[in-house]
């Protein structure tokens, strides 16, 4: 699995339930994907996008 910023809870479940988990440090960057962004629930209950700027893809 590629690394994601704030991965979903199932990602941590996979880590917990596996014998070996290897972090892949050279994944392919997907433009307009979820690698550097995610949605969080705002104070009013609406989904808010949280994005980390990427210098080079």
C-alpha positions in Angstrom: 0.0 0.0 0.0 1.2 3.5 -0.7 1.6 5.9 2.2 -1.1 8.4 2.6 -1.3 11.5 4.8 -3.7 10.5 7.7 -4.4 7.0 6.4 -7.7 5.4 7.1 -8.1 3.3 10.2 -8.0 0.0 8.2 -4.4 0.8 7.3 -3.4 0.6 11.0 -5.5 -2.6 11.3 -3.4 -4.1 8.4 -0.2 -3.2 10.3 -1.5 -4.8 13.5 -2.7 -8.0 11.9 0.3 -8.7 9.7 3.4 -10.7 10.5 5.6 -8.3 8.4 4.8 -4.7 7.3 7.4 -3.0 5.1 7.3 0.7 4.5 7.9 1.5 0.8 9.9 4.8 0.7 9.9 5.4 -3.1 6.2 5.3 -4.1 4.9 6.9 -7.3 3.2 10.2 -6.6 -0.4 10.5 -7.8 -1.3 14.0 -8.8 -4.7 15.1 -7.4 -4.7 11.9 -5.3 -4.9 11.4 -1.6 -1.1 11.1 -0.9 -0.8 14.6 0.5 -4.3 15.4 1.5 -7.3 14.1 3.4 -10.7 15.2 4.7 -11.3 15.9 8.4 -14.6 16.7 10.1 -14.8 20.4 10.9 -16.3 22.1 14.0 -19.7 22.3 12.3 -19.7 18.7 11.2 -18.8 19.3 7.5 -15.9 17.7 5.8 -12.9 20.0 5.4 -9.9 19.3 3.1 -6.5 19.3 4.8 -3.6 19.5 2.3 0.1 19.4 2.8 2.0 21.2 0.1 4.4 19.2 -2.1 7.6 20.8 -3.3 8.4 18.3 -6.1 6.2 15.4 -7.3 
